[in-house]
Amino acid sequence: MNSVRGLLAASVISVQNSCFIYPACQKCFSRLILDSRRFNCLKCGCTGEAKDTSYRYRLSLKIADTSDLFDITVFGSCLDPFFGVTAENLQRYIQELSGETNTDASSGALVQAVETCFIGKRFIFGV
């Protein structure tokens, strides 16, 4: 793997996914397999109760600098300031809303808010 790192100033062209939160393994940050009572990490073998699942941000973006287009994915707590809450708290809010309102409408509103926050804005990305 190439270990060269740098900074890239680029504008967000589009948001590539509509699911910004995923159940994450606390040891290796891989996506967990959840059922109604348990979770399992296929990468490191970690298991536990579903109620103890941690969540993490994963935002896939298409960005452009002055000459190129890039697909990037931003992970973790660096997104907390943009969402205003941790991924775990946002997941909790979404679960509470799903019992009270139309889930599709709530999901659509969240996608629209994320697009408004990011599309057309310029950021410095560590790559």
C-alpha positions in Angstrom: 0.0 0.0 0.0 1.3 3.5 -0.9 2.1 5.4 2.3 2.4 8.8 0.7 -0.1 11.2 2.4 -1.2 14.7 1.5 -3.8 17.3 1.5 -6.3 17.9 -1.3 -8.5 21.0 -1.6 -11.5 20.0 -3.5 -15.2 20.7 -3.9 -17.9 18.1 -3.3 -19.8 17.3 -6.6 -22.2 14.7 -5.2 -23.0 12.4 -2.3 -22.6 8.8 -3.4 -24.6 7.0 -0.8 -27.8 7.5 1.2 -26.8 5.5 4.3 -24.3 7.6 6.3 -24.1 5.4 9.4 -23.1 1.7 9.8 -22.9 -0.7 12.7 -19.1 -0.9 13.4 -16.9 -3.3 15.2 -15.3 -1.6 18.2 -12.0 -3.5 17.5 -11.5 -3.2 13.8 -14.2 -0.8 12.6 -15.6 -3.3 10.0 -19.3 -3.5 9.3 -21.0 -5.8 11.7 -23.6 -8.4 10.8 -26.7 -7.8 13.0 -29.6 -9.9 13.8 -32.3 -9.2 16.4 -30.2 -10.1 19.4 -26.6 -10.4 18.4 -23.8 -8.9 16.3 -20.9 -10.6 14.6 -17.8 -9.2 12.9 -16.7 -11.3 10.0 -13.2 -9.7 9.9 -12.0 -10.1 13.5 -14.6 -12.5 15.0 -15.9 -10.1 17.6 -19.4 -10.9 18.9 -21.9 -9.3 21.3 -25.4 -8.3 22.1 -27.2 -6.2 19.4 -28.1 -3.6 22.1 -24.3 -2.9 22.6 -23.7 -2.2 18.9 -21.6 0.9 18.1 -22.3 3.0 15.0 -19.9 5.0 12.9 -20.2 7.6 10.1 -19.3 6.6 6.5 -19.8 9.3 3.9 -18.9 8.5 0.2 -18.4 11.6 -1.9 -17.4 12.5 -5.5 -15.1 15.5 -5.3 -13.2 17.6 -7.8 -10.1 19.8 -7.7 -9.0 22.0 -10.5 -8.1 19.1 -12.8 -9.4 15.8 -11.6 -12.4 13.9 -10.1 -12.1 11.6 -7.2 -14.3 9.2 -5.2 -13.5 9.3 -1.5 -15.0 8.0 1.6 -14.8 9.9 4.9 -15.1 7.8 8.1 -15.6 8.4 11.8 -15.9 11.1 14.3 -14.4 13.8 12.0 -18.0 14.1 10.7 -19.5 14.7 14.1 -19.3 18.6 13.7 -21.2 18.4 10.4 -24.0 16.2 11.7 -24.1 17.9 15.1 -24.2 14.6 16.9 -22.2 11.4 17.1 -23.1 8.5 14.7 -24.5 6.6 17.7 -26.8 9.5 18.7 -28.0 10.0 15.1 -28.8 6.3 14.8 -30.8 6.6 18.1 -32.7 9.6 16.7 -33.5 7.7 13.5 -34.7 4.7 15.4 -37.0 6.9 17.5 -38.3 8.7 14.4 -39.0 5.4 12.6 -41.6 4.5 15.3 -43.3 7.9 15.0 -43.2 8.9 11.3 -42.8 7.8 7.7 -39.3 6.3 7.6 -38.9 7.0 3.9 -39.7 10.7 4.4 -37.3 11.0 7.3 -34.6 9.3 5.4 -35.2 11.5 2.4 -35.0 14.6 4.6 -31.7 13.4 6.0 -30.2 12.8 2.6 -31.4 16.2 1.4 -29.8 17.9 4.5 -26.5 16.1 3.9 -26.5 17.1 0.2 -27.2 20.7 1.2 -24.4 20.7 3.7 -21.7 19.2 1.4 -22.5 19.6 -2.3 -20.8 22.7 -3.8 -18.7 23.3 -0.7 -14.9 23.2 -0.7 -13.0 21.2 1.9 -9.5 20.1 2.5 -9.2 16.4 2.6 -6.4 14.3 4.0 -5.6 11.6 1.5 
